[in-house]
Amino acid sequence: MRAVRWIGNVMTGILLCGAGAAATAQDSNWSQWRGPTFNGASTAKNLPEKLDKAAALWSTAMPGHSNGTTVIHGDRVFTTASAPKTMKLSAICLNKADGKILWQHEIGDGFVTNQRNDFASPSPATDGKRVFFLYGNGLLAAFDVDGKALWKRDLWKDHGKWSVQWLYASSPLLYKGKLYVQALHRNVPGESDSYLLGVDPETGKDLFKVARPSDAVAESRESFGSPIPWERPSGTQILLVGGDCVTGHDPETGKEIWRGGGWNPQKIGHWRLVPSPVTWEGLVVVCPPKREKMLAWREGGQGDVTATHLAWKAEELTSDVCVPLVYQGKLYVLDGDKKTLTCAEPATGTRIWSVPNESRSVMRGSPTAGDGKIYATNEDGDVFCWSAVDGKLLSKVALEAKGTRGSVALVDGMVVVRSADKVWAFGTK
């Protein structure tokens, strides 16, 4: 192993809890994009290591495509769809037990695709009572879990169109009584600057809108990442990444507290950022675009902390699309282009092991983990299961669904996959 470049003291007063969102670490649901810990990990048990298409618990055809991850709470599974035939955007609820569609609502019109993305790429979010759906054309809608419409908004109408070259794909964050929506996009004359929006889940009304400035240029201003909470003894922050920097924000007001960057000093104009930030204890880990080396900043800073709080820069860790996973005190990085899975020490970024994946196509779904296993998809619709201990491939199932880019959701006894055309559930019958 080549040494990582260690920069200063990693942190002080470190808490050995390992997840970064301790208040939700024991939640057995998968209620939003990156699961209960917001880092792709779950405490789910009795998860299958062998995924067999013929022995799936159920599979349900969808009216259209989605890159979003299914979310699961109690006996309900929620997903979205963008239908090319009807030109409709749908919000869908399935029964977790048998996959039957319990309700489906058409939220609006707007079918656009660029072979990588569409308007149904953001994942839903739920608290078990309400579920929230966001779409790439600015439509934001809320329902109760039985399908009763609560409210609906057009954020483009209220705040201006989002200018994202490969279409908007950030998922909303539902956290402690607030719904957070990030719009990190390029500035086009007559359209809005980048911002963080706080929304009241009860009414759908804005709680705050805070500009999120950047000196990045063109496509480098854009982000496909999603807001992530960072719970620390000193207080919680909402993290955003994109526009050549990562920022920490006050969850009550949206006000920016600190920012770190420096990975694009030449101000290259096509360095759009895809992966969301990842947290481990007192560190925030960021994947700069275009295969740049991963960076970590330690807590406690204010203002520009680019140099003062940089903890490490990894020589052997990179991911252009897949969001890293933090699980059982380890950092897992899936390089979807080179198709390799790497395990590293999150405190230093030092590589522990790296294994090639048996994948013919690129991998865009971010890895998720539970019960000692790691799961991820590739664009051909193959689902992989590896051992979290050493990266050994435990199984691979071909769902034969080209264009699959969503991440796998995990709850006790069940692995749920949103392929390009269906929702699949695997487990023990």
C-alpha positions as CSV (number, residue, x, y, z in Angstrom):
1,M,0.0,0.0,0.0
2,R,1.2,3.4,-0.9
3,A,0.9,5.9,1.9
4,V,-1.7,8.6,1.9
5,R,-0.6,12.1,2.4
6,W,-1.5,12.8,6.0
7,I,-2.3,16.4,6.8
8,G,-2.4,17.5,10.3
9,N,-4.4,16.1,13.2
10,V,-7.4,14.2,12.0
11,M,-9.7,15.4,14.8
12,T,-9.9,16.1,18.5
13,G,-12.5,14.7,20.9
14,I,-13.3,11.8,18.5
15,L,-16.4,9.7,19.3
16,L,-16.0,6.0,18.4
17,C,-19.5,5.6,17.0
18,G,-18.5,4.9,13.4
19,A,-21.6,6.1,11.4
20,G,-21.8,9.9,11.5
21,A,-25.6,10.0,12.0
22,A,-25.9,8.1,15.3
23,A,-29.5,9.2,16.1
24,T,-30.8,7.2,13.2
25,A,-28.2,4.4,13.1
26,Q,-30.6,1.8,14.6
27,D,-33.5,2.6,12.2
28,S,-34.4,-0.6,10.4
29,N,-36.2,1.3,7.6
30,W,-34.7,2.7,4.4
31,S,-36.5,6.0,4.4
32,Q,-34.4,8.0,2.0
33,W,-31.6,8.1,-0.6
34,R,-28.6,6.8,1.5
35,G,-30.5,4.9,4.1
36,P,-30.8,5.3,7.9
37,T,-27.2,6.4,8.5
38,F,-27.1,8.6,5.4
39,N,-23.9,6.8,4.5
40,G,-25.4,3.8,2.6
41,A,-25.3,1.4,5.7
42,S,-28.1,-0.4,7.4
43,T,-28.5,-2.5,10.6
44,A,-30.8,-4.9,8.6
45,K,-30.3,-8.6,9.4
46,N,-31.0,-11.9,7.6
47,L,-30.1,-10.5,4.2
48,P,-29.5,-13.0,1.4
49,E,-26.0,-13.4,0.0
50,K,-27.3,-15.3,-3.0
51,L,-29.6,-13.3,-5.2
52,D,-31.5,-15.5,-7.6
53,K,-33.8,-14.0,-10.2
54,A,-35.9,-17.2,-10.3
55,A,-36.3,-17.2,-6.6
56,A,-37.1,-13.5,-6.1
57,L,-39.8,-12.7,-3.5
58,W,-41.5,-10.6,-6.1
59,S,-41.0,-8.3,-9.1
60,T,-43.3,-5.6,-10.3
61,A,-43.3,-3.9,-13.7
62,M,-43.1,-0.1,-13.6
63,P,-44.7,2.4,-16.0
64,G,-41.3,3.9,-16.8
65,H,-37.7,4.4,-15.9
66,S,-36.1,5.8,-12.7
67,N,-32.6,6.2,-11.5
68,G,-33.8,6.8,-8.0
69,T,-33.5,4.4,-5.1
70,T,-36.6,2.9,-3.7
71,V,-37.4,3.9,-0.1
72,I,-39.0,1.6,2.4
73,H,-40.8,2.2,5.6
74,G,-42.9,-0.3,7.5
75,D,-45.0,-2.3,5.0
76,R,-44.7,0.2,2.1
77,V,-42.2,0.7,-0.7
78,F,-42.1,4.0,-2.6
79,T,-40.6,4.7,-6.0
80,T,-40.9,7.0,-9.0
81,A,-41.2,6.6,-12.8
82,S,-40.9,8.6,-16.0
83,A,-43.0,7.1,-18.7
84,P,-42.0,7.6,-22.4
85,K,-45.4,6.6,-23.8
86,T,-47.7,8.8,-21.6
87,M,-45.1,11.5,-20.9
88,K,-46.1,11.3,-17.2
89,L,-44.1,11.5,-14.0
90,S,-45.5,9.0,-11.4
91,A,-45.4,8.6,-7.7
92,I,-45.9,4.9,-6.8
93,C,-46.5,2.9,-3.6
94,L,-46.1,-0.9,-3.4
95,N,-46.9,-3.4,-0.7
96,K,-43.6,-4.7,0.7
97,A,-45.1,-8.2,1.3
98,D,-46.0,-9.0,-2.3
99,G,-45.0,-6.0,-4.5
100,K,-48.6,-5.1,-5.5
101,I,-49.1,-1.5,-6.4
102,L,-51.2,0.1,-3.6
103,W,-51.5,3.5,-5.3
104,Q,-50.1,5.5,-8.1
105,H,-50.4,9.2,-8.9
106,E,-49.4,11.1,-11.9
107,I,-47.6,14.2,-10.6
108,G,-47.2,16.0,-13.9
109,D,-46.0,16.0,-17.5
110,G,-42.3,16.0,-18.5
111,F,-40.5,13.2,-20.2
112,V,-36.9,14.1,-21.0
113,T,-34.0,11.7,-21.2
114,N,-30.3,12.0,-22.3
115,Q,-29.5,8.3,-22.0
116,R,-28.0,8.9,-18.6
117,N,-30.7,10.7,-16.7
118,D,-34.4,11.6,-16.7
119,F,-36.8,13.6,-14.5
120,A,-37.5,10.7,-12.2
121,S,-33.9,10.4,-10.9
122,P,-34.4,11.9,-7.4
123,S,-35.3,9.4,-4.7
124,P,-38.4,9.8,-2.5
125,A,-38.2,10.5,1.2
126,T,-40.6,9.3,4.0
127,D,-41.1,9.5,7.7
128,G,-43.6,6.6,7.7
129,K,-46.5,9.0,7.8
130,R,-45.9,11.2,4.7
131,V,-43.8,10.6,1.6
132,F,-42.2,13.3,-0.6
133,F,-41.5,13.1,-4.3
134,L,-39.2,15.5,-6.2
135,Y,-38.7,15.5,-9.9
136,G,-36.1,17.0,-12.2
137,N,-38.5,19.5,-13.6
138,G,-39.0,21.1,-10.2
139,L,-42.3,19.4,-9.2
140,L,-42.4,18.6,-5.5
141,A,-45.4,16.7,-4.0
142,A,-46.4,15.2,-0.7
143,F,-48.8,12.4,0.1
144,D,-49.7,10.5,3.2
145,V,-48.6,6.8,3.1
146,D,-52.1,5.8,2.0
147,G,-51.9,8.0,-1.1
148,K,-53.9,11.0,0.0
149,A,-52.5,14.2,-1.6
150,L,-51.3,16.7,0.9
151,W,-49.7,19.4,-1.2
152,K,-47.8,20.0,-4.4
153,R,-45.5,22.7,-5.7
154,D,-43.6,23.8,-8.8
155,L,-40.2,25.0,-7.6
156,W,-39.3,26.1,-11.1
157,K,-42.3,28.5,-11.1
158,D,-41.4,29.7,-7.6
159,H,-37.6,29.9,-7.8
160,G,-36.6,29.6,-11.5
161,K,-35.5,26.8,-13.7
162,W,-32.6,24.6,-12.8
163,S,-29.8,24.6,-15.4
164,V,-28.1,21.2,-15.2
165,Q,-26.5,19.8,-18.4
166,W,-27.3,16.2,-17.7
167,L,-30.6,16.9,-15.9
168,Y,-31.2,17.5,-12.2
169,A,-30.9,14.4,-10.0
170,S,-30.5,15.5,-6.4
171,S,-32.7,13.8,-3.8
172,P,-34.5,15.7,-1.1
173,L,-33.4,15.3,2.5
174,L,-36.1,14.9,5.2
175,Y,-34.5,15.6,8.5
176,K,-35.9,16.6,11.9
177,G,-39.0,18.4,10.7
178,K,-37.6,20.0,7.6
179,L,-37.3,19.1,3.9
180,Y,-34.1,20.2,2.3
181,V,-33.7,20.7,-1.4
182,Q,-30.5,21.7,-3.0
183,A,-30.2,23.4,-6.4
184,L,-26.5,23.7,-7.4
185,H,-26.5,24.6,-11.0
186,R,-24.9,26.8,-13.5
187,N,-26.0,30.5,-13.7
188,V,-27.8,31.4,-16.8
189,P,-29.0,35.0,-17.5
190,G,-32.5,35.4,-16.2
191,E,-32.5,32.2,-14.1
192,S,-31.7,31.7,-10.4
193,D,-28.4,31.3,-8.6
194,S,-27.6,28.1,-6.7
195,Y,-29.3,27.8,-3.4
196,L,-30.3,25.6,-0.5
197,L,-34.1,25.5,0.2
198,G,-35.8,24.6,3.4
199,V,-39.4,23.5,3.1
200,D,-42.0,22.8,5.8
201,P,-43.1,19.2,5.3
202,E,-46.6,20.0,6.8
203,T,-47.5,22.8,4.4
204,G,-45.0,22.7,1.6
205,K,-44.2,26.4,2.2
206,D,-40.6,27.7,2.2
207,L,-38.9,28.0,5.5
208,F,-35.7,29.6,4.1
209,K,-33.9,30.0,0.8
210,V,-30.1,30.7,1.1
211,A,-27.9,31.5,-1.8
212,R,-25.0,29.1,-2.2
213,P,-22.3,31.1,-4.2
214,S,-19.4,29.6,-6.1
215,D,-16.6,30.8,-8.2
216,A,-16.7,27.7,-10.4
217,V,-17.5,28.1,-14.0
218,A,-20.0,26.5,-16.5
219,E,-20.8,22.9,-15.8
220,S,-18.4,22.8,-12.8
221,R,-21.1,24.8,-11.0
222,E,-23.4,21.8,-11.2
223,S,-24.0,19.0,-8.7
224,F,-25.9,15.7,-8.8
225,G,-25.2,15.1,-5.1
226,S,-27.8,15.4,-2.3
227,P,-27.9,17.1,1.0
228,I,-26.5,15.0,3.9
229,P,-26.8,15.7,7.7
230,W,-23.7,15.6,9.8
231,E,-24.5,15.0,13.5
232,R,-21.7,16.0,15.9
233,P,-21.6,16.9,19.7
234,S,-21.1,20.5,18.7
235,G,-24.2,20.5,16.6
236,T,-25.7,19.2,13.3
237,Q,-24.9,20.6,9.9
238,I,-26.3,20.1,6.5
239,L,-23.6,19.3,3.9
240,L,-23.7,20.2,0.2
241,V,-21.0,19.5,-2.4
242,G,-20.6,21.0,-5.9
243,G,-19.4,24.1,-7.5
244,D,-15.8,23.2,-6.7
245,C,-16.4,23.1,-3.0
246,V,-18.1,21.3,0.0
247,T,-20.1,23.5,2.5
248,G,-21.6,23.0,5.9
249,H,-24.9,24.8,6.7
250,D,-27.0,25.6,9.8
251,P,-30.0,23.3,9.6
252,E,-32.3,25.9,11.1
253,T,-31.5,28.8,8.7
254,G,-29.4,27.3,5.9
255,K,-26.6,29.8,6.6
256,E,-23.2,28.6,5.4
257,I,-20.8,27.9,8.2
258,W,-17.7,26.7,6.4
259,R,-16.4,25.6,3.0
260,G,-13.5,23.6,1.6
261,G,-12.3,23.1,-1.9
262,G,-9.2,23.6,-4.0
263,W,-9.5,20.5,-6.3
264,N,-10.1,22.6,-9.4
265,P,-7.7,25.6,-9.2
266,Q,-7.6,25.9,-13.0
267,K,-11.3,26.5,-13.0
268,I,-11.9,23.9,-15.6
269,G,-15.5,24.3,-16.9
270,H,-16.7,20.7,-17.2
271,W,-16.0,19.3,-13.7
272,R,-19.6,18.6,-12.7
273,L,-19.8,16.7,-9.4
274,V,-21.9,13.6,-8.9
275,P,-21.2,11.8,-5.5
276,S,-22.8,13.2,-2.3
277,P,-20.5,13.9,0.7
278,V,-19.9,11.1,3.2
279,T,-19.3,11.4,6.9
280,W,-17.3,9.4,9.4
281,E,-17.2,10.7,13.0
282,G,-15.5,14.1,12.8
283,L,-14.6,13.9,9.1
284,V,-16.4,14.9,5.9
285,V,-15.2,12.9,2.8
286,V,-15.6,14.3,-0.7
287,C,-15.0,12.7,-4.1
288,P,-13.9,15.4,-6.5
289,P,-14.8,14.8,-10.2
290,K,-12.9,13.4,-13.1
291,R,-11.1,10.8,-11.0
292,E,-9.4,13.3,-8.7
293,K,-8.1,12.0,-5.4
294,M,-10.6,11.9,-2.5
295,L,-10.3,14.5,0.3
296,A,-11.4,14.7,3.9
297,W,-11.9,17.7,6.1
298,R,-12.2,17.6,9.9
299,E,-14.8,19.4,11.9
300,G,-14.6,22.6,13.8
301,G,-13.8,25.2,11.2
302,Q,-15.5,28.3,10.0
303,G,-15.2,30.3,6.8
304,D,-12.7,28.9,4.3
305,V,-11.2,25.8,5.7
306,T,-9.6,24.5,2.5
307,A,-6.1,24.4,4.0
308,T,-6.7,24.7,7.7
309,H,-8.9,21.7,8.2
310,L,-7.9,19.3,5.5
311,A,-7.3,16.0,7.2
312,W,-6.1,13.8,4.3
313,K,-5.9,13.4,0.5
314,A,-5.9,9.8,-0.6
315,E,-3.5,8.6,-3.2
316,E,-5.5,5.5,-4.1
317,L,-9.2,6.5,-3.6
318,T,-11.3,8.0,-6.3
319,S,-14.9,7.8,-7.5
320,D,-16.4,9.9,-10.3
321,V,-20.0,8.8,-9.8
322,C,-20.7,6.2,-7.1
323,V,-21.1,7.6,-3.5
324,P,-18.7,5.9,-1.1
325,L,-20.1,3.7,1.7
326,V,-19.2,3.9,5.4
327,Y,-19.9,0.6,7.2
328,Q,-18.7,-1.0,10.4
329,G,-15.9,1.5,10.7
330,K,-14.6,1.1,7.2
331,L,-14.8,3.3,4.1
332,Y,-15.7,1.4,0.9
333,V,-15.2,3.1,-2.5
334,L,-16.7,1.7,-5.7
335,D,-14.9,3.0,-8.8
336,G,-17.7,2.4,-11.3
337,D,-15.5,3.1,-14.4
338,K,-12.6,0.8,-13.5
339,K,-15.1,-1.6,-11.7
340,T,-13.1,-2.0,-8.6
341,L,-14.3,-2.1,-4.9
342,T,-11.8,-0.7,-2.4
343,C,-11.8,-0.8,1.4
344,A,-10.0,1.9,3.3
345,E,-9.4,3.3,6.8
346,P,-11.7,6.4,7.0
347,A,-9.5,8.1,9.5
348,T,-6.6,8.3,7.1
349,G,-7.8,7.2,3.6
350,T,-5.3,4.4,3.6
351,R,-6.2,1.5,1.4
352,I,-6.8,-1.9,3.1
353,W,-7.7,-4.0,0.0
354,S,-9.0,-3.6,-3.5
355,V,-10.8,-6.2,-5.7
356,P,-11.9,-6.1,-9.3
357,N,-15.6,-6.6,-10.1
358,E,-16.9,-9.1,-12.5
359,S,-18.9,-6.4,-14.4
360,R,-18.9,-5.8,-18.2
361,S,-20.7,-2.5,-18.0
362,V,-20.0,0.6,-15.9
363,M,-21.4,0.8,-12.4
364,R,-23.4,3.9,-11.5
365,G,-25.4,2.6,-8.5
366,S,-23.8,3.5,-5.2
367,P,-22.9,0.6,-2.8
368,T,-25.0,-0.2,0.2
369,A,-24.3,-2.6,3.1
370,G,-25.9,-4.6,5.8
371,D,-25.5,-7.9,7.6
372,G,-21.9,-8.1,6.5
373,K,-22.6,-7.8,2.8
374,I,-22.2,-5.1,0.2
375,Y,-24.6,-4.7,-2.7
376,A,-24.5,-2.6,-6.0
377,T,-25.8,-2.6,-9.5
378,N,-24.3,-2.0,-13.0
379,E,-25.9,-0.4,-16.0
380,D,-26.8,-3.8,-17.6
381,G,-29.0,-4.5,-14.6
382,D,-26.7,-7.0,-12.8
383,V,-26.8,-7.0,-9.0
384,F,-23.7,-7.9,-7.1
385,C,-23.2,-9.0,-3.5
386,W,-19.8,-9.0,-1.9
387,S,-18.4,-9.8,1.5
388,A,-17.7,-6.7,3.5
389,V,-14.7,-8.4,5.1
390,D,-12.6,-9.1,2.1
391,G,-14.6,-8.1,-1.0
392,K,-15.2,-11.7,-2.1
393,L,-18.0,-12.0,-4.7
394,L,-20.8,-13.9,-3.1
395,S,-23.3,-13.7,-5.9
396,K,-24.3,-12.0,-9.1
397,V,-27.8,-11.9,-10.6
398,A,-28.6,-10.6,-14.1
399,L,-31.9,-8.7,-14.2
400,E,-31.5,-7.9,-17.9
401,A,-32.5,-4.3,-17.6
402,K,-30.1,-1.9,-19.4
403,G,-30.1,1.5,-17.9
404,T,-30.2,0.4,-14.3
405,R,-28.5,3.1,-12.1
406,G,-30.3,3.1,-8.8
407,S,-28.8,1.9,-5.5
408,V,-30.0,-1.1,-3.6
409,A,-32.2,-0.6,-0.5
410,L,-32.0,-2.9,2.5
411,V,-34.4,-3.7,5.3
412,D,-34.6,-6.8,7.6
413,G,-34.8,-9.9,5.5
414,M,-35.1,-8.1,2.2
415,V,-33.0,-6.6,-0.6
416,V,-35.0,-4.2,-2.9
417,V,-33.7,-3.2,-6.3
418,R,-35.2,-0.6,-8.7
419,S,-34.0,-1.8,-12.1
420,A,-34.7,0.2,-15.2
421,D,-38.1,-1.4,-15.7
422,K,-39.1,-3.1,-12.4
423,V,-38.9,-3.2,-8.7
424,W,-37.4,-6.4,-7.4
425,A,-37.4,-7.9,-3.9
426,F,-35.0,-10.7,-2.8
427,G,-35.0,-12.5,0.5
428,T,-36.0,-15.7,2.3
429,K,-39.5,-16.9,1.5
